[in-house]
Amino acid sequence: MRGFFTVFKFELLGMLKGKTFKVSTIIICLMLIVGLSIPTIMDVFSNEEKTNTEEGTMQQSYGYINRSNAVPNIEDLKASFPLGQLMEFESEEKLKESILSKKIEAGFIIESPTEYKYIVENNEMMDSKVAFFQEALAKAYRIYELKKMGISYSDVEYIIHPNIKQDIIILGKNSAGNYIYTYILIFIIYFVIVVYGQMIATSVASEKSNRAMELLITSTDSSNLIFGKVLGTALAGAIQVGIILLVAMTSYRLNADSWGNKLDFIFNIPLNVILIFSVFGILGYIFYAFIFGALGALVSRTEDVSSSSTPITIIFVAVFLMSFYSMYNTEGLLLKVLSFVPFSSFMAMFVRVSMGTVYIFEVLVSLMILVLSTILVGIFASKIYRMGTLMYGNPVKISRAIKLIREK
């Protein structure tokens, strides 16, 4: 047991002190802090712009020429245009001069109630000003024509666009509301397993390539080495994810008012969902970490790690994709089956708890299967780890490794 804690402490401190760990954590945290602080920063600048406006600075002004009084109810047009103030010009030349001198944003020459010309200095690929003016012109036309018929436009508008109220009564889980944070959390699990799994495999292969593994394997039991390495790296990964999530939640809380609490549905995660994410996520990570560690012991060079781990990577990506697409049907048979298979239960069961309906005994059965499978995979990985110290040269296939273990 002493050997295990020695390896565990060495791996954990080695990860925490590593430059990659520190730099990646700092960069991600800074990105989250800046990203979640954008509304607050924008509020500061918007307050400055508001002050400038109050001091007399003219902003978002547009020009128009209403030829031959083409639109008799021009005030209705002005009231319907949401982008800014519409200013009347006497001639086309003055309108163009004001646009070129940046006094106004753009101009409109109204030829008839349903026809106009748009004047702008630079034509953008996506110009919303045209659409807004066109809708305002159409509304002014409808108001005028309906008034001639003795019909109130507001009455017609209410009939065409009635104010329909809706109340949703949810008896189970709010799958639509929980979708975003569920997706984010399963992507975190996916990212951590891929990154740290490859890191473990590379570390084992590196020790083998420089013959360090031979010294380690003679100084302590192989189980201590593989369990210490995997669990030490697992804790380092959990610490990094915990720091990132804590920074994200703290940054949002400090800027929640600027966001108008619009992201509460992402950060207000139920306690049971966080618990399931933590337990199943860590177990799933350890399960795959043992496999990556065993695969790293089957190669003699770090360059061969990628090809050796390709099969398990394909399985893991397939599990992620199936779990992701099952989020659209949480009561489907596929997700229920995946929630009891050790290769996928850590992700599938989390999706079911977060977005679907699941009984407590199902969670316990899935957890028991995953715990037992992780222990068995760990024992199997320690045997491959010990055997790998004596095998050099070309990468050994996992099927051959299993055959050699059975023969002993």
The 8 nearest C-alpha neighbors of each residue, nearest first, counted from 0:
[[1, 3, 2, 4, 223, 5, 220, 219],
 [2, 0, 4, 3, 5, 223, 6, 219],
 [1, 3, 5, 0, 4, 223, 219, 6],
 [2, 4, 223, 0, 227, 6, 1, 5],
 [5, 3, 7, 1, 6, 2, 8, 0],
 [4, 6, 2, 8, 3, 7, 9, 1],
 [5, 7, 227, 9, 3, 4, 8, 10],
 [6, 8, 227, 231, 4, 10, 5, 9],
 [9, 7, 11, 5, 6, 10, 4, 12],
 [8, 10, 6, 12, 7, 11, 13, 5],
 [9, 11, 13, 231, 7, 8, 12, 228],
 [12, 10, 231, 8, 14, 13, 9, 232],
 [13, 11, 15, 14, 9, 10, 16, 8],
 [12, 14, 10, 16, 11, 15, 9, 17],
 [15, 13, 17, 11, 12, 16, 10, 235],
 [14, 16, 12, 17, 13, 11, 20, 235],
 [17, 15, 13, 14, 12, 18, 21, 20],
 [18, 16, 14, 20, 19, 15, 13, 21],
 [17, 19, 21, 20, 22, 16, 23, 15],
 [20, 18, 22, 17, 21, 23, 24, 14],
 [21, 19, 17, 18, 23, 22, 24, 15],
 [20, 22, 18, 24, 19, 23, 25, 17],
 [21, 23, 25, 19, 24, 20, 18, 26],
 [24, 22, 26, 20, 25, 21, 19, 27],
 [23, 25, 21, 27, 22, 26, 20, 28],
 [24, 26, 28, 22, 23, 27, 29, 21],
 [27, 25, 29, 23, 28, 24, 22, 30],
 [26, 28, 30, 24, 29, 25, 23, 31],
 [29, 27, 31, 25, 30, 26, 243, 24],
 [28, 30, 32, 26, 31, 27, 25, 33],
 [31, 29, 27, 33, 28, 32, 34, 26],
 [32, 30, 34, 28, 29, 33, 35, 247],
 [31, 33, 29, 35, 30, 34, 250, 36],
 [34, 32, 36, 30, 31, 35, 29, 37],
 [35, 33, 31, 36, 37, 32, 30, 29],
 [34, 36, 32, 33, 37, 31, 251, 250],
 [37, 35, 33, 39, 34, 38, 32, 254],
 [36, 38, 40, 39, 34, 35, 41, 33],
 [39, 37, 41, 40, 257, 36, 42, 258],
 [40, 38, 42, 36, 257, 41, 37, 254],
 [41, 39, 37, 43, 42, 38, 36, 44],
 [42, 40, 38, 44, 43, 39, 45, 37],
 [43, 41, 45, 39, 40, 44, 46, 38],
 [42, 44, 40, 46, 41, 45, 39, 47],
 [43, 45, 47, 41, 46, 42, 48, 40],
 [46, 44, 48, 42, 47, 43, 41, 49],
 [45, 47, 49, 43, 44, 48, 42, 50],
 [46, 48, 44, 50, 45, 49, 51, 43],
 [49, 47, 45, 51, 50, 46, 52, 44],
 [48, 50, 46, 52, 47, 51, 45, 53],
 [51, 49, 47, 53, 48, 52, 46, 54],
 [52, 50, 48, 54, 49, 53, 56, 47],
 [53, 51, 56, 49, 55, 54, 50, 48],
 [52, 54, 50, 55, 51, 49, 56, 48],
 [55, 53, 51, 52, 56, 50, 49, 57],
 [56, 54, 52, 53, 57, 51, 50, 58],
 [55, 57, 52, 51, 54, 58, 53, 48],
 [58, 56, 55, 52, 59, 60, 102, 103],
 [59, 57, 60, 56, 52, 83, 103, 84],
 [60, 58, 83, 104, 61, 84, 103, 82],
 [59, 61, 84, 103, 83, 58, 104, 85],
 [62, 60, 85, 103, 105, 104, 106, 86],
 [61, 63, 106, 86, 85, 87, 107, 105],
 [64, 62, 107, 87, 106, 108, 88, 86],
 [63, 65, 108, 88, 66, 87, 109, 107],
 [64, 66, 109, 68, 69, 108, 63, 67],
 [65, 67, 68, 69, 110, 64, 109, 108],
 [66, 68, 69, 65, 110, 111, 70, 109],
 [67, 69, 66, 70, 65, 71, 111, 73],
 [70, 68, 111, 67, 112, 66, 65, 71],
 [69, 71, 68, 112, 72, 73, 65, 111],
 [72, 70, 73, 68, 69, 143, 74, 112],
 [73, 71, 74, 70, 75, 143, 139, 76],
 [72, 74, 76, 75, 70, 71, 77, 139],
 [75, 73, 77, 76, 72, 78, 139, 79],
 [74, 76, 78, 73, 77, 139, 72, 79],
 [77, 75, 73, 139, 79, 74, 78, 135],
 [78, 76, 74, 80, 79, 75, 85, 73],
 [77, 79, 75, 76, 80, 74, 81, 135],
 [80, 78, 135, 76, 77, 81, 75, 138],
 [79, 81, 135, 77, 78, 82, 132, 76],
 [82, 80, 83, 79, 131, 78, 84, 135],
 [83, 81, 80, 59, 84, 128, 131, 60],
 [82, 84, 59, 60, 81, 85, 80, 61],
 [83, 85, 60, 61, 86, 59, 82, 77],
 [84, 86, 61, 62, 77, 60, 83, 63],
 [87, 85, 62, 61, 63, 84, 88, 60],
 [86, 88, 63, 62, 64, 85, 89, 65],
 [89, 87, 64, 90, 63, 94, 62, 86],
 [88, 90, 64, 87, 91, 93, 94, 92],
 [91, 89, 92, 93, 88, 94, 64, 95],
 [90, 92, 94, 93, 95, 89, 88, 64],
 [91, 93, 95, 94, 90, 96, 97, 89],
 [94, 92, 96, 95, 90, 91, 97, 88],
 [93, 95, 91, 97, 92, 96, 88, 98],
 [94, 96, 98, 92, 97, 93, 91, 99],
 [97, 95, 93, 99, 98, 94, 100, 92],
 [98, 96, 102, 100, 94, 95, 99, 103],
 [97, 99, 95, 101, 103, 96, 100, 105],
 [100, 98, 96, 101, 97, 95, 120, 102],
 [99, 101, 97, 98, 102, 96, 103, 95],
 [102, 100, 98, 103, 99, 97, 104, 96],
 [103, 101, 97, 100, 98, 104, 60, 99],
 [104, 102, 60, 61, 98, 101, 105, 97],
 [103, 105, 61, 60, 98, 59, 101, 102],
 [106, 104, 119, 61, 103, 118, 98, 62],
 [105, 107, 62, 118, 63, 61, 117, 119],
 [108, 106, 63, 117, 116, 118, 109, 62],
 [107, 109, 64, 116, 115, 63, 110, 65],
 [110, 108, 115, 65, 111, 66, 64, 107],
 [109, 111, 115, 114, 66, 69, 108, 65],
 [110, 112, 69, 114, 113, 109, 115, 70],
 [113, 111, 70, 69, 114, 140, 110, 136],
 [112, 114, 111, 115, 137, 136, 140, 110],
 [115, 113, 111, 110, 112, 109, 116, 108],
 [114, 116, 109, 110, 108, 107, 117, 111],
 [117, 115, 108, 107, 109, 118, 114, 110],
 [116, 118, 107, 106, 108, 119, 115, 129],
 [119, 117, 106, 105, 107, 116, 120, 95],
 [120, 118, 105, 121, 122, 106, 117, 98],
 [119, 121, 99, 98, 122, 118, 105, 104],
 [122, 120, 119, 123, 118, 105, 124, 99],
 [121, 123, 119, 120, 124, 126, 125, 118],
 [124, 122, 125, 126, 121, 119, 127, 120],
 [123, 125, 126, 122, 127, 121, 129, 128],
 [126, 124, 123, 127, 122, 128, 129, 130],
 [125, 127, 128, 123, 124, 129, 122, 130],
 [126, 128, 130, 129, 125, 131, 132, 123],
 [129, 127, 131, 130, 126, 132, 82, 133],
 [130, 128, 132, 127, 131, 133, 126, 117],
 [129, 131, 133, 127, 128, 132, 134, 126],
 [132, 130, 128, 134, 133, 129, 135, 127],
 [133, 131, 135, 129, 134, 130, 136, 80],
 [132, 134, 136, 130, 135, 131, 129, 137],
 [133, 135, 137, 131, 132, 136, 138, 130],
 [134, 136, 79, 132, 138, 80, 133, 137],
 [137, 135, 133, 139, 134, 138, 76, 132],
 [138, 136, 140, 134, 135, 139, 133, 141],
 [137, 139, 141, 135, 140, 136, 134, 142],
 [138, 140, 142, 76, 136, 137, 141, 75],
 [139, 141, 137, 143, 138, 142, 112, 144],
 [142, 140, 138, 144, 139, 143, 145, 137],
 [141, 143, 139, 145, 140, 152, 144, 146],
 [144, 142, 146, 140, 141, 145, 139, 147],
 [145, 143, 147, 141, 146, 142, 140, 148],
 [144, 146, 148, 150, 142, 147, 143, 141],
 [145, 147, 149, 143, 148, 144, 150, 142],
 [148, 146, 144, 145, 149, 143, 150, 142],
 [149, 147, 145, 146, 150, 144, 151, 143],
 [148, 150, 146, 147, 145, 151, 144, 152],
 [151, 149, 145, 146, 148, 152, 147, 154],
 [150, 152, 154, 153, 146, 145, 155, 149],
 [153, 151, 155, 154, 142, 156, 150, 145],
 [152, 154, 156, 155, 151, 157, 158, 142],
 [155, 153, 157, 152, 151, 156, 158, 150],
 [156, 154, 152, 158, 157, 153, 159, 151],
 [155, 157, 153, 159, 158, 154, 160, 152],
 [156, 158, 161, 160, 154, 155, 159, 153],
 [157, 159, 155, 156, 161, 160, 154, 153],
 [160, 158, 156, 157, 161, 155, 154, 162],
 [159, 161, 157, 158, 156, 162, 155, 163],
 [162, 160, 157, 158, 163, 159, 156, 164],
 [161, 163, 164, 160, 157, 158, 159, 165],
 [164, 162, 161, 165, 160, 166, 157, 158],
 [165, 163, 162, 166, 161, 167, 160, 168],
 [164, 166, 167, 163, 162, 168, 161, 169],
 [165, 167, 168, 164, 169, 163, 170, 162],
 [168, 166, 169, 165, 170, 173, 164, 171],
 [167, 169, 170, 166, 171, 173, 165, 172],
 [170, 168, 171, 167, 173, 172, 166, 174],
 [169, 171, 168, 172, 173, 167, 356, 355],
 [170, 172, 169, 173, 356, 355, 174, 354],
 [173, 171, 174, 354, 355, 169, 356, 170],
 [172, 174, 176, 175, 177, 354, 169, 171],
 [175, 173, 354, 177, 176, 172, 178, 355],
 [174, 176, 178, 177, 173, 354, 179, 172],
 [175, 177, 173, 174, 178, 264, 179, 265],
 [178, 176, 174, 175, 179, 180, 181, 173],
 [177, 179, 181, 175, 176, 180, 174, 182],
 [180, 178, 182, 181, 177, 183, 265, 176],
 [179, 181, 183, 265, 182, 178, 177, 184],
 [182, 180, 178, 184, 179, 183, 177, 185],
 [181, 183, 179, 185, 180, 184, 186, 178],
 [184, 182, 180, 186, 181, 185, 187, 179],
 [183, 185, 187, 181, 186, 182, 180, 188],
 [186, 184, 188, 187, 182, 183, 189, 181],
 [185, 187, 189, 183, 184, 188, 190, 182],
 [188, 186, 184, 190, 185, 189, 191, 183],
 [189, 187, 185, 191, 186, 190, 192, 280],
 [190, 188, 186, 187, 192, 191, 185, 193],
 [189, 191, 187, 193, 188, 192, 186, 194],
 [192, 190, 188, 194, 193, 189, 195, 187],
 [193, 191, 196, 195, 189, 284, 190, 194],
 [192, 194, 196, 190, 191, 195, 197, 189],
 [195, 193, 191, 197, 196, 192, 190, 198],
 [194, 196, 198, 197, 192, 191, 193, 199],
 [197, 195, 288, 199, 192, 193, 198, 291],
 [196, 198, 200, 195, 199, 194, 201, 193],
 [197, 199, 195, 201, 196, 200, 202, 194],
 [200, 198, 202, 196, 201, 197, 292, 195],
 [201, 199, 295, 292, 197, 291, 203, 202],
 [200, 202, 204, 198, 199, 203, 301, 205],
 [201, 203, 199, 205, 200, 204, 198, 206],
 [204, 202, 206, 200, 295, 205, 201, 296],
 [203, 205, 295, 207, 201, 301, 206, 202],
 [206, 204, 202, 208, 207, 203, 301, 201],
 [207, 205, 211, 212, 203, 204, 209, 208],
 [206, 208, 210, 204, 212, 205, 209, 211],
 [209, 207, 205, 299, 210, 206, 300, 204],
 [208, 210, 211, 206, 207, 205, 212, 204],
 [211, 209, 207, 212, 208, 213, 206, 214],
 [212, 210, 206, 214, 213, 209, 207, 215],
 [211, 213, 215, 207, 206, 210, 214, 216],
 [214, 212, 216, 211, 215, 210, 388, 217],
 [215, 213, 211, 212, 217, 216, 218, 210],
 [216, 214, 212, 218, 217, 213, 211, 219],
 [215, 217, 213, 218, 214, 219, 221, 212],
 [218, 216, 214, 215, 219, 213, 220, 212],
 [217, 219, 215, 216, 214, 220, 2, 213],
 [220, 218, 216, 217, 2, 215, 221, 223],
 [219, 221, 223, 222, 216, 224, 218, 217],
 [222, 220, 224, 223, 381, 385, 216, 225],
 [223, 221, 381, 225, 224, 220, 226, 378],
 [224, 222, 3, 226, 220, 221, 227, 225],
 [225, 223, 221, 227, 222, 226, 228, 6],
 [224, 226, 228, 222, 227, 223, 381, 229],
 [227, 225, 229, 223, 228, 224, 222, 230],
 [228, 226, 7, 6, 3, 224, 230, 225],
 [227, 229, 225, 231, 226, 230, 10, 7],
 [228, 230, 226, 232, 231, 227, 233, 225],
 [229, 231, 233, 227, 232, 228, 226, 234],
 [232, 230, 11, 7, 10, 228, 234, 233],
 [231, 233, 235, 229, 230, 234, 11, 228],
 [234, 232, 230, 236, 231, 235, 229, 237],
 [233, 235, 237, 231, 236, 232, 238, 230],
 [236, 234, 232, 238, 233, 237, 11, 239],
 [235, 237, 233, 239, 234, 238, 232, 240],
 [238, 236, 234, 240, 235, 239, 241, 233],
 [239, 237, 241, 235, 236, 240, 234, 242],
 [238, 240, 236, 242, 241, 237, 235, 243],
 [239, 241, 243, 237, 242, 238, 244, 236],
 [242, 240, 238, 244, 239, 243, 237, 245],
 [243, 241, 245, 239, 240, 244, 238, 246],
 [242, 244, 240, 246, 241, 245, 28, 247],
 [245, 243, 247, 241, 246, 242, 240, 248],
 [246, 244, 242, 248, 247, 243, 241, 249],
 [247, 245, 249, 243, 244, 248, 250, 242],
 [248, 246, 244, 250, 245, 249, 31, 243],
 [247, 249, 251, 245, 250, 246, 244, 252],
 [250, 248, 252, 246, 251, 247, 245, 253],
 [251, 249, 247, 253, 252, 248, 32, 246],
 [250, 252, 254, 248, 253, 249, 255, 35],
 [253, 251, 255, 249, 254, 250, 248, 256],
 [252, 254, 250, 251, 255, 249, 256, 36],
 [255, 253, 251, 257, 252, 256, 36, 250],
 [256, 254, 252, 258, 260, 251, 257, 253],
 [257, 255, 259, 258, 254, 260, 253, 252],
 [256, 258, 259, 39, 254, 38, 255, 42],
 [259, 257, 255, 260, 256, 261, 38, 254],
 [258, 260, 256, 261, 257, 255, 262, 254],
 [261, 259, 255, 258, 263, 262, 256, 257],
 [260, 262, 259, 263, 258, 264, 255, 265],
 [263, 261, 264, 265, 260, 266, 258, 255],
 [262, 264, 266, 265, 267, 260, 261, 255],
 [263, 265, 262, 267, 266, 176, 177, 261],
 [266, 264, 180, 263, 262, 267, 179, 268],
 [265, 267, 263, 268, 264, 248, 262, 180],
 [268, 266, 263, 264, 265, 269, 262, 270],
 [267, 269, 266, 270, 265, 272, 273, 264],
 [270, 268, 272, 271, 267, 273, 353, 274],
 [269, 271, 273, 272, 274, 268, 275, 267],
 [272, 270, 274, 273, 269, 275, 352, 276],
 [271, 273, 275, 269, 274, 270, 353, 276],
 [274, 272, 276, 270, 271, 275, 277, 269],
 [275, 273, 271, 277, 272, 276, 278, 270],
 [274, 276, 272, 278, 277, 273, 279, 349],
 [277, 275, 273, 280, 274, 279, 278, 272],
 [276, 278, 274, 280, 275, 279, 281, 273],
 [279, 277, 275, 281, 280, 276, 274, 282],
 [278, 280, 345, 282, 281, 276, 275, 277],
 [279, 281, 283, 277, 276, 282, 278, 345],
 [282, 280, 284, 283, 278, 279, 277, 285],
 [283, 281, 285, 279, 284, 280, 286, 278],
 [284, 282, 286, 345, 280, 281, 285, 279],
 [283, 285, 281, 282, 287, 286, 192, 288],
 [286, 284, 288, 282, 283, 287, 281, 289],
 [287, 285, 373, 283, 284, 288, 289, 282],
 [286, 288, 290, 284, 289, 285, 291, 283],
 [289, 287, 285, 291, 196, 290, 286, 284],
 [290, 288, 292, 287, 291, 377, 286, 380],
 [289, 291, 287, 293, 292, 288, 294, 380],
 [292, 290, 294, 288, 200, 293, 289, 196],
 [291, 293, 200, 289, 295, 290, 294, 199],
 [294, 292, 380, 290, 296, 295, 291, 384],
 [295, 293, 291, 297, 296, 292, 290, 308],
 [294, 296, 200, 204, 292, 203, 293, 297],
 [297, 295, 387, 293, 294, 384, 298, 204],
 [298, 296, 395, 294, 295, 387, 394, 293],
 [299, 297, 394, 296, 300, 295, 204, 303],
 [298, 300, 208, 391, 204, 392, 207, 394],
 [301, 299, 302, 303, 208, 298, 204, 205],
 [300, 302, 204, 303, 304, 201, 205, 299],
 [303, 301, 300, 304, 305, 306, 201, 299],
 [304, 302, 301, 306, 305, 300, 307, 298],
 [305, 303, 307, 301, 306, 302, 308, 295],
 [304, 306, 308, 307, 303, 309, 302, 197],
 [307, 305, 309, 308, 303, 304, 310, 302],
 [306, 308, 304, 305, 309, 303, 294, 394],
 [309, 307, 305, 306, 311, 310, 304, 312],
 [308, 310, 312, 306, 311, 307, 313, 305],
 [311, 309, 313, 312, 308, 314, 307, 306],
 [310, 312, 314, 313, 309, 308, 315, 290],
 [311, 313, 309, 315, 314, 310, 308, 316],
 [314, 312, 316, 310, 311, 315, 309, 317],
 [315, 313, 311, 317, 312, 316, 318, 310],
 [314, 316, 318, 312, 317, 313, 311, 319],
 [315, 317, 319, 313, 318, 314, 312, 320],
 [316, 318, 314, 320, 315, 319, 321, 313],
 [319, 317, 315, 321, 316, 320, 343, 322],
 [318, 320, 316, 322, 317, 321, 323, 315],
 [319, 321, 323, 317, 322, 318, 324, 316],
 [322, 320, 318, 324, 323, 319, 325, 317],
 [323, 321, 325, 319, 320, 347, 324, 318],
 [322, 324, 320, 325, 321, 326, 319, 182],
 [323, 325, 326, 321, 322, 327, 320, 328],
 [326, 324, 322, 328, 327, 323, 329, 334],
 [325, 327, 324, 328, 329, 323, 322, 350],
 [326, 328, 325, 324, 329, 323, 174, 178],
 [329, 327, 325, 326, 331, 330, 324, 334],
 [328, 330, 355, 326, 331, 325, 351, 327],
 [329, 331, 328, 355, 332, 334, 335, 356],
 [332, 330, 328, 329, 333, 334, 335, 325],
 [331, 333, 335, 334, 336, 330, 329, 337],
 [334, 332, 336, 335, 331, 337, 325, 321],
 [335, 333, 337, 336, 332, 331, 325, 347],
 [334, 336, 332, 338, 333, 337, 331, 339],
 [335, 337, 333, 338, 334, 339, 332, 340],
 [336, 338, 334, 340, 339, 335, 343, 344],
 [337, 339, 344, 348, 347, 335, 336, 340],
 [340, 338, 365, 344, 337, 336, 341, 335],
 [339, 341, 337, 344, 343, 342, 338, 336],
 [342, 340, 369, 344, 343, 339, 372, 368],
 [343, 341, 340, 344, 318, 315, 345, 283],
 [342, 344, 341, 337, 340, 345, 346, 318],
 [345, 343, 338, 347, 341, 339, 340, 346],
 [346, 344, 279, 283, 343, 280, 348, 347],
 [345, 347, 349, 344, 343, 348, 350, 185],
 [348, 346, 338, 344, 350, 349, 322, 337],
 [349, 347, 338, 351, 344, 350, 346, 345],
 [348, 350, 352, 346, 347, 351, 276, 353],
 [351, 349, 347, 353, 348, 352, 354, 346],
 [352, 350, 355, 348, 354, 349, 353, 329],
 [351, 353, 349, 350, 355, 354, 357, 348],
 [354, 352, 350, 351, 272, 349, 355, 181],
 [355, 353, 174, 351, 352, 172, 350, 177],
 [356, 354, 351, 329, 352, 172, 353, 357],
 [355, 357, 351, 352, 171, 172, 358, 354],
 [356, 358, 352, 351, 355, 359, 361, 362],
 [359, 357, 361, 360, 362, 356, 352, 363],
 [358, 360, 362, 361, 363, 357, 364, 352],
 [359, 361, 363, 362, 358, 364, 365, 357],
 [362, 360, 364, 359, 358, 363, 365, 357],
 [361, 363, 359, 365, 360, 364, 366, 358],
 [362, 364, 366, 360, 361, 365, 367, 359],
 [363, 365, 367, 361, 366, 362, 360, 368],
 [364, 366, 339, 362, 368, 363, 367, 361],
 [367, 365, 363, 369, 364, 368, 362, 370],
 [368, 366, 364, 370, 369, 365, 363, 371],
 [369, 367, 365, 371, 366, 370, 372, 364],
 [368, 370, 372, 366, 341, 367, 371, 373],
 [371, 369, 367, 373, 372, 368, 366, 374],
 [372, 370, 374, 368, 373, 369, 367, 375],
 [373, 371, 369, 375, 374, 370, 368, 376],
 [372, 374, 286, 376, 370, 371, 375, 369],
 [375, 373, 377, 371, 372, 376, 378, 370],
 [376, 374, 372, 378, 377, 373, 379, 371],
 [375, 377, 379, 373, 378, 374, 380, 372],
 [376, 378, 380, 374, 375, 379, 289, 373],
 [379, 377, 375, 381, 380, 376, 374, 382],
 [378, 380, 376, 382, 377, 381, 375, 383],
 [379, 381, 293, 377, 383, 382, 378, 376],
 [382, 380, 384, 222, 378, 379, 383, 221],
 [383, 381, 385, 379, 384, 380, 386, 378],
 [384, 382, 386, 380, 385, 381, 387, 293],
 [383, 385, 381, 387, 382, 296, 386, 293],
 [386, 384, 382, 387, 383, 221, 388, 381],
 [385, 387, 383, 388, 384, 389, 382, 390],
 [388, 386, 296, 384, 390, 389, 385, 297],
 [387, 389, 386, 385, 390, 213, 212, 207],
 [390, 388, 387, 386, 391, 385, 213, 207],
 [391, 389, 387, 388, 392, 386, 297, 299],
 [392, 390, 299, 389, 393, 298, 388, 394],
 [391, 393, 299, 394, 390, 298, 300, 395],
 [392, 394, 395, 391, 298, 299, 390, 303],
 [395, 393, 298, 297, 396, 392, 299, 303],
 [396, 394, 297, 393, 397, 298, 399, 400],
 [397, 395, 399, 398, 400, 394, 297, 307],
 [396, 398, 400, 399, 401, 395, 294, 297],
 [399, 397, 401, 396, 400, 402, 395, 403],
 [400, 398, 402, 396, 401, 397, 403, 395],
 [399, 401, 397, 403, 402, 398, 404, 396],
 [402, 400, 404, 398, 399, 403, 397, 405],
 [401, 403, 399, 405, 400, 404, 398, 406],
 [404, 402, 400, 406, 405, 401, 399, 407],
 [405, 403, 401, 407, 406, 402, 400, 382],
 [406, 404, 402, 403, 407, 401, 400, 399],
 [405, 407, 403, 404, 402, 401, 400, 399],
 [406, 404, 405, 403, 402, 401, 386, 382]]
